[in-house]
Amino acid sequence: MQSDGFDAVIGNPPYIRIQGMKEWAPVEVEFYKQRYQAASRGNYDIYVVFVERGLELLNPTGLLGFILPHKFFNAQYGEPLRTLLTKGQHLSQIVHFGSQQVFATATTYTCLLFLGKDRRRSCRFVQVQNLNEWIATGKGERGELLAEEINGIAWSIQLGPAAKVMKRLAKTSLKIKDVAHLFVGLQTDADEVFILDEVKRQGEKVLCASRATGKNHWLEADHLKPFLKGSLDIRRYGFSDAAKRLIFPYRNTARESQLIPSGDYAKQYPLTWEYLLENRPRLVRRAKGTLGPAWYGYVYRKNHLRFEQPKILAPSIALGACFAWDEAGSYYFVGSGGGGGGGYGIVLTPECCWSPLYLLGVLNSALTTFWLQRTSTVFRGGYLALNRQYIEEIPLVAPTDHSSNRRSDAYRLQDMVEQMLAFHAQPLGRTAHEQSSQSRQIEVIDREIDQLVYKLYGLTDDEIRIVEEATAVIAK
């Protein structure tokens, strides 16, 4: 340390989100935020601090090699570290394991990060498709990026033929965030109480199964909201059985959402109120017992007025592009949860005059799956994170311009999406032949939608081939 630092820093730093550390090491968490640039953004993971500290420990020609999560490549909390590494031109080599699992006893998504204390003109990159092959032979897709080509913006490093298509798409001037608003679902902090499964209906009552009590309860049918849980219920162009129901203890007006007063609740919805009283001990404990008289409300009151409007819906995790259309504005959905339970709503801005069905067709196309495969976080089994930060950056072309051909293709795309929605709304055929016929018709429409999107984006035959080879394994 007294002679300018170490020749090498090598390690496997701890992977710990600070949400947990705040409970048992709050002083440490605050110290890191003040001391290290890498810890200055959001709910960081502590490994980013180890990277910055590791760099500090190197001598002027020293090298650092870590195995660590690659989530910081595109997570918001990773921006300060990305900026630190790229401004200092410290990147030497990255070996990216994607969804390949390096550790036998833990599910983690890792990379090897090699840094130099001195400035590097370029960074070598290896994308590993098969971990065992890479271990045995070093096989992987390889490339090299000049230092000036990498910055603090989310890292989406493209290699091989796909890089050409990605560069073309990246030059598109419009993105989802330019024409639409995204909003996250509800956060009740007691999903097992507020979200129930419908068993049967009888007049104005509905029998629902509760995970909180392990019993069935009769509740007022007109008080419950149709409810979706992310990838469990949201499918491409439609929904699964959508049998979940939500207790929404609020009254919405045009301007605000107010918790229903307890006296009114007991009179208007006595069955539901009795059920909430049964769960009162669980609900009171939320937010460290600070809810007081509002114990039966949600801990986080967010976006309550946004649900009952036409909207495109997306789960927070899927195998590819997966967007549905809630034309009537019927569905509420959850904001977070295990097993891909979260989701997002997408609504065109008031200034945008596009048809939402045009946007839906583009979002569900093979081209969008191709884009997300290369910009989103990839999980085991090929699942993609459909978080706000990834959806908002999806490139778009306007459906109307001075070209009558483009307008015609856009209208045709809307027609195809309407047909797709109609097919998905139909009940499943009774016989194997009927089901097979339905599947073939959906495949034909899907194919035509993809072709129209390729045309709207101006892709060449070679570029289309690259996209289709990359997305061929995705089950639609």
Rosetta blueprint (number, residue, H / E / L):
1 M L
2 Q L
3 S L
4 D L
5 G L
6 F E
7 D E
8 A E
9 V E
10 I E
11 G E
12 N L
13 P L
14 P L
15 Y L
16 I L
17 R E
18 I H
19 Q H
20 G H
21 M H
22 K H
23 E H
24 W H
25 A L
26 P H
27 V H
28 E H
29 V H
30 E H
31 F H
32 Y H
33 K H
34 Q H
35 R H
36 Y L
37 Q H
38 A H
39 A H
40 S L
41 R L
42 G L
43 N L
44 Y L
45 D E
46 I L
47 Y H
48 V H
49 V H
50 F H
51 V H
52 E H
53 R H
54 G H
55 L H
56 E H
57 L H
58 L E
59 N E
60 P E
61 T E
62 G E
63 L E
64 L E
65 G E
66 F E
67 I E
68 L E
69 P E
70 H L
71 K H
72 F H
73 F H
74 N L
75 A L
76 Q H
77 Y H
78 G H
79 E H
80 P H
81 L H
82 R H
83 T H
84 L H
85 L H
86 T H
87 K H
88 G L
89 Q L
90 H L
91 L E
92 S E
93 Q E
94 I E
95 V E
96 H E
97 F L
98 G L
99 S L
100 Q L
101 Q L
102 V L
103 F L
104 A L
105 T L
106 A L
107 T L
108 T L
109 Y L
110 T E
111 C E
112 L E
113 L E
114 F E
115 L E
116 G E
117 K L
118 D L
119 R L
120 R L
121 R L
122 S E
123 C E
124 R E
125 F E
126 V E
127 Q E
128 V L
129 Q L
130 N L
131 L H
132 N H
133 E H
134 W H
135 I H
136 A H
137 T H
138 G L
139 K L
140 G L
141 E E
142 R E
143 G E
144 E E
145 L E
146 L E
147 A H
148 E H
149 E H
150 I L
151 N L
152 G L
153 I L
154 A L
155 W L
156 S L
157 I L
158 Q L
159 L L
160 G L
161 P L
162 A H
163 A H
164 K H
165 V H
166 M H
167 K H
168 R H
169 L H
170 A H
171 K L
172 T L
173 S L
174 L E
175 K E
176 I H
177 K H
178 D H
179 V H
180 A E
181 H E
182 L E
183 F E
184 V E
185 G L
186 L E
187 Q E
188 T L
189 D L
190 A L
191 D H
192 E H
193 V H
194 F H
195 I E
196 L E
197 D E
198 E E
199 V E
200 K E
201 R E
202 Q E
203 G L
204 E L
205 K E
206 V E
207 L E
208 C E
209 A E
210 S L
211 R L
212 A L
213 T L
214 G L
215 K L
216 N E
217 H E
218 W E
219 L E
220 E E
221 A H
222 D H
223 H H
224 L E
225 K E
226 P E
227 F E
228 L E
229 K L
230 G H
231 S H
232 L H
233 D H
234 I E
235 R E
236 R L
237 Y L
238 G E
239 F E
240 S L
241 D L
242 A L
243 A L
244 K E
245 R E
246 L E
247 I E
248 F L
249 P L
250 Y E
251 R E
252 N E
253 T L
254 A L
255 R L
256 E L
257 S E
258 Q E
259 L E
260 I L
261 P L
262 S H
263 G H
264 D H
265 Y H
266 A H
267 K H
268 Q H
269 Y L
270 P H
271 L H
272 T H
273 W H
274 E H
275 Y H
276 L H
277 L H
278 E H
279 N L
280 R H
281 P H
282 R H
283 L H
284 V H
285 R L
286 R H
287 A H
288 K H
289 G H
290 T L
291 L L
292 G H
293 P H
294 A H
295 W L
296 Y L
297 G L
298 Y L
299 V L
300 Y E
301 R L
302 K L
303 N L
304 H L
305 L L
306 R L
307 F L
308 E L
309 Q L
310 P L
311 K E
312 I E
313 L E
314 A E
315 P E
316 S L
317 I E
318 A E
319 L L
320 G L
321 A L
322 C L
323 F L
324 A E
325 W E
326 D E
327 E L
328 A L
329 G L
330 S L
331 Y L
332 Y E
333 F E
334 V E
335 G L
336 S L
337 G L
338 G L
339 G L
340 G L
341 G L
342 G L
343 G E
344 Y E
345 G E
346 I E
347 V E
348 L E
349 T L
350 P L
351 E L
352 C L
353 C L
354 W L
355 S L
356 P H
357 L H
358 Y H
359 L H
360 L H
361 G H
362 V H
363 L H
364 N L
365 S L
366 A H
367 L H
368 T H
369 T H
370 F H
371 W H
372 L H
373 Q H
374 R H
375 T H
376 S L
377 T L
378 V E
379 F L
380 R H
381 G H
382 G H
383 Y L
384 L E
385 A E
386 L L
387 N L
388 R H
389 Q H
390 Y H
391 I H
392 E L
393 E L
394 I L
395 P E
396 L E
397 V L
398 A L
399 P L
400 T L
401 D L
402 H L
403 S L
404 S H
405 N H
406 R H
407 R H
408 S H
409 D H
410 A H
411 Y H
412 R H
413 L H
414 Q H
415 D H
416 M H
417 V H
418 E H
419 Q H
420 M H
421 L H
422 A H
423 F H
424 H H
425 A H
426 Q L
427 P L
428 L L
429 G L
430 R L
431 T L
432 A H
433 H H
434 E H
435 Q H
436 S H
437 S H
438 Q H
439 S H
440 R H
441 Q H
442 I H
443 E H
444 V H
445 I H
446 D H
447 R H
448 E H
449 I H
450 D H
451 Q H
452 L H
453 V H
454 Y H
455 K H
456 L H
457 Y H
458 G L
459 L L
460 T L
461 D H
462 D H
463 E H
464 I H
465 R H
466 I H
467 V H
468 E H
469 E H
470 A H
471 T H
472 A L
473 V L
474 I L
475 A L
476 K L
